[in-house]
Amino acid sequence: MRARLYEYKLMYGNVWECMQENNVLLHVRGLSLGPKGGDLWNHVRAIFNSEWCSIKVLLPNIESWAEAHRPVECVRSMLHHEWRHDRIFIAGDAAHQTPPFLGQGMNTGMRDVINLAWKLPLVLNDECAGNLLDTYQAERKDHAHDLVSWAVDMGHLMEHIAAAEATERRGEKPPPAQQKSKKSGYGQGRELPPIRSGVVLSEQVSDDGATGYLLPQPLIRDTGGKQCRFDELLGPHFALLTMGPAVVNKASAAVLNALRVKAIDVSTLELVQGKFPELLTAGEALLLRPDRIVFGHTDDKTSIDMLCSKLASAIAVK
């Protein structure tokens, strides 16, 4: 019997889909094919060692089987409307579900927990007012929504690519692609979104700035010759980064001391690998949150003292 090549589209990882044709049983996620042995079984097993949305399966008469057994599509994208109720917070999959196409499901959940991890101690230790915790949902929900939306668009792009390949094999005209989906592929211009509200200077947030974004993680060498990742030097608290010594007034010094802000003059460091934000290398100061998100930076309208004052207000320092 002549075997034919057929592209079987697997849309979601948690679905078990069985195909049986001529005594050949395939478990899509189980990486098993029976009866075991032979070129067919080894071929399919090798392909399934790598997860792709379009998986080539070598089976006899598969077109007729596939016509009667459509692939299962079980893709969910959801956001919970309320992430906090009094002393109860939800995070991760309890707060949002994202399709697998972008690979950001676990990353988004980790960002949720990291966001709470630096805010809870400040409130529990009575250093900041309880309304600091209200910024958790304000920051994380919109950010998660942007990533879930991106994952959905990437799924549409994958579907379009699979449909275009199918029409090409049949000699038909390919379906039109959505412009939004085209930009969703890796390296096509769409980037991770910033934090747009909460404990950030929202007036500085833009699509190509530094405020609201995670600080780059360069490899540096300090004055003592020690080489490390920049995060190791920053420590677990807030940080003030300057190109040269920082000069602040008494009120700012009190805020920096109360929040255990670490002041780092990056002009004393040697960049081994990676880079600092252009604003920093151009002489502006950056104020970092403990989760390495840039709270804000100096400019012609904002001094270091103003940064410190606005941070104290944003996190409700007591």
C-alpha positions in Angstrom: 0.0 0.0 0.0 1.4 3.4 -1.0 2.0 5.8 1.9 1.3 9.5 1.5 2.6 12.5 3.4 -0.1 14.5 5.3 0.3 17.5 7.5 -1.6 17.1 10.7 -2.2 20.3 12.6 -1.9 20.1 16.4 -3.3 23.3 17.8 -3.0 22.8 21.6 -0.7 20.8 23.7 -3.1 19.3 26.3 -5.3 17.5 23.8 -4.9 13.7 23.2 -5.8 12.9 19.6 -5.7 9.3 18.4 -5.5 8.3 14.8 -6.0 4.7 13.8 -5.6 3.5 10.3 -4.6 0.1 9.1 -3.7 -1.0 12.7 -1.5 2.1 13.3 -2.3 3.9 16.5 -0.7 7.3 17.2 -0.9 9.3 20.5 -0.1 12.9 19.6 1.3 13.9 23.0 2.3 10.5 24.2 5.1 10.2 21.6 4.1 6.6 21.0 3.1 4.8 17.8 1.9 1.2 17.7 2.6 -1.3 16.5 6.2 -0.4 17.5 9.2 -0.9 15.3 9.8 -0.2 11.6 10.7 2.8 9.6 7.2 4.3 10.0 7.2 4.3 13.8 10.7 5.6 14.0 10.0 8.4 11.5 6.9 9.7 13.4 8.6 9.4 16.8 11.5 11.4 15.6 9.2 14.2 14.3 7.2 14.3 17.6 10.4 14.8 19.6 10.0 18.4 18.6 6.7 20.2 19.1 5.4 22.1 16.1 2.0 23.3 15.1 2.4 21.6 11.8 3.4 17.9 12.2 4.1 15.7 9.2 2.7 12.2 9.7 3.4 9.4 7.3 0.3 7.1 7.2 -1.5 5.3 4.4 -4.8 6.7 3.1 -4.7 9.5 5.7 -6.6 12.0 3.6 -9.8 9.9 3.8 -9.4 9.4 7.5 -8.7 13.1 8.1 -11.8 14.2 6.2 -13.9 12.3 8.7 -11.8 13.1 11.8 -11.1 16.8 12.0 -8.2 18.0 14.3 -9.2 19.1 17.7 -8.7 22.8 18.4 -8.8 23.7 22.1 -7.1 27.1 22.4 -8.2 29.3 25.3 -7.4 32.9 26.0 -8.9 34.4 29.1 -8.3 37.2 31.7 -10.0 37.3 35.1 -11.7 40.6 35.8 -10.6 40.8 39.4 -7.1 39.9 40.6 -7.5 41.0 44.2 -10.2 40.6 46.8 -9.3 42.1 50.2 -6.3 39.9 51.3 -6.6 37.4 48.5 -4.6 37.7 45.3 -4.6 35.5 42.2 -1.7 35.1 39.8 -0.6 32.9 37.0 -3.1 30.6 35.3 -5.7 31.6 37.9 -5.6 35.2 36.6 -5.0 34.5 32.9 -4.8 31.8 30.3 -2.8 32.2 27.1 -2.4 30.1 24.0 1.0 28.3 23.7 2.1 30.0 20.5 4.2 32.8 22.1 5.7 30.7 24.9 4.7 33.4 27.5 2.3 31.6 29.8 4.7 30.7 32.6 6.7 33.8 32.1 3.6 35.9 32.6 2.8 34.1 35.8 6.3 34.6 37.1 6.0 38.3 36.4 2.8 38.3 38.5 4.5 36.8 41.5 7.6 39.0 41.2 5.4 42.0 41.1 3.8 41.0 44.4 7.0 39.8 45.9 8.5 43.3 46.3 5.3 45.1 47.2 4.0 42.8 49.9 7.0 43.2 52.3 6.8 47.0 52.0 3.2 46.9 53.1 3.5 44.1 55.7 6.5 45.9 57.3 4.5 49.1 57.5 6.9 51.0 55.2 4.2 51.8 52.6 0.4 52.1 52.7 -1.8 49.2 51.7 -3.0 50.9 48.6 0.4 50.1 47.0 -1.1 46.6 46.5 -3.9 48.1 44.3 -1.2 48.7 41.7 -0.8 44.9 41.2 -3.8 44.4 39.0 -3.3 47.9 37.4 0.1 46.8 36.2 -0.2 43.1 35.5 -3.6 42.8 33.9 -3.0 45.1 31.0 0.5 43.7 30.5 -0.9 40.1 30.5 -3.7 41.2 28.1 -1.1 42.5 25.6 0.8 39.2 25.7 -2.3 37.0 25.5 -3.5 39.1 22.5 0.0 38.7 20.9 -0.2 34.9 21.4 -3.7 34.8 19.8 -2.4 36.8 16.8 0.6 34.5 16.4 -1.8 31.5 16.4 -3.8 33.2 13.6 -0.5 33.6 11.7 0.3 29.9 12.1 -3.1 29.0 11.0 -2.7 31.2 7.9 0.6 29.6 7.0 -0.8 26.1 7.3 -3.9 27.1 5.2 -1.6 28.7 2.6 0.5 25.6 2.3 -2.6 23.4 2.0 -4.0 25.6 -0.8 -0.7 25.6 -2.6 -0.7 21.8 -2.7 -4.1 21.8 -4.1 -3.2 24.4 -6.7 -5.6 26.9 -5.3 -5.3 30.6 -4.4 -4.0 31.2 -0.9 -6.3 32.9 1.7 -5.5 36.6 2.5 -3.4 37.2 5.6 -4.4 39.7 8.3 -1.9 42.5 8.5 -2.0 42.3 12.3 -1.1 38.7 12.2 1.9 39.3 9.9 3.5 41.5 12.5 3.1 38.9 15.2 5.9 36.6 14.1 9.3 36.6 15.8 11.5 39.4 14.6 8.7 41.2 12.7 8.7 44.3 14.9 6.4 43.4 17.7 8.1 43.6 21.1 7.2 42.9 24.7 4.9 45.6 26.1 5.9 48.0 28.9 4.1 48.5 32.2 1.8 51.5 31.4 0.3 52.3 34.7 0.9 51.8 38.4 4.3 52.4 39.9 5.8 54.1 36.9 6.0 57.6 35.5 3.2 57.0 33.0 3.9 60.2 31.1 7.3 58.8 30.1 6.1 55.4 28.9 6.3 54.9 25.1 6.9 52.2 22.7 10.6 52.9 22.3 11.6 54.4 25.7 13.0 52.9 28.9 10.3 53.7 31.5 8.0 50.8 32.1 10.4 48.3 30.6 12.7 45.7 32.1 16.3 46.9 32.3 18.8 45.0 30.1 21.0 42.5 31.8 24.6 43.1 30.7 27.7 41.3 32.0 29.9 43.8 33.8 33.2 44.0 35.6 33.5 46.2 38.7 36.5 48.3 39.9 37.8 45.3 41.9 38.0 43.2 38.7 34.9 41.0 39.6 32.8 40.0 36.7 29.1 39.4 37.2 25.7 39.9 35.8 24.4 43.4 36.5 21.5 42.0 38.6 24.0 40.6 41.1 25.4 44.1 41.6 21.9 45.7 41.9 20.8 43.6 44.8 17.2 43.0 45.9 15.9 46.5 46.4 15.4 49.7 44.4 18.4 51.2 42.6 19.4 54.6 41.3 21.7 54.4 38.2 23.7 57.4 37.2 26.6 58.2 34.8 28.7 59.9 37.5 28.2 60.6 41.2 24.5 61.3 42.2 23.8 64.5 44.0 20.4 64.7 45.9 18.8 67.0 48.5 17.9 66.0 52.1 14.4 64.9 51.3 15.6 62.7 48.5 18.3 61.2 50.6 15.7 60.3 53.3 13.6 58.5 50.6 16.6 56.7 49.3 17.7 55.6 52.8 14.1 54.5 53.8 13.7 52.4 50.7 17.3 51.1 50.8 17.9 52.4 47.3 21.3 51.3 46.0 23.1 54.1 44.1 25.4 52.9 41.3 27.6 55.0 39.2 27.8 53.0 36.0 30.8 55.0 34.7 32.9 53.0 37.1 31.9 49.7 35.5 33.3 48.0 32.5 30.8 46.5 30.0 31.9 43.0 29.2 28.8 41.9 27.2 25.5 43.6 26.5 24.6 47.2 26.9 22.9 49.8 29.1 19.9 51.9 28.0 20.9 54.7 25.7 19.4 57.2 28.1 21.8 56.1 30.8 24.9 56.2 28.6 23.8 59.7 27.5 24.0 61.0 31.0 20.4 60.6 32.4 19.7 58.9 35.7 17.4 55.9 35.9 15.4 54.8 39.0 14.7 51.0 39.1 12.1 49.1 41.0 13.1 45.8 42.8 11.7 43.8 39.8 14.1 45.6 37.5 11.4 47.7 35.8 12.4 51.2 35.1 10.3 53.5 37.3 11.4 56.7 35.5 14.4 58.7 34.3 15.6 62.2 34.4 15.2 64.6 31.5 14.9 68.3 30.9 11.8 68.4 33.0 12.6 65.8 35.7 15.5 65.9 38.1 16.8 63.2 40.4 15.0 64.9 43.3 11.8 64.9 41.4 12.2 61.2 40.6 12.6 60.4 44.3 9.6 62.5 45.3 7.4 60.9 42.6 8.5 57.4 43.6 7.7 58.1 47.3 4.2 59.2 46.2 3.7 56.3 43.8 4.4 53.6 46.4 2.7 55.5 49.3 5.8 55.7 51.5 4.8 56.4 55.1 
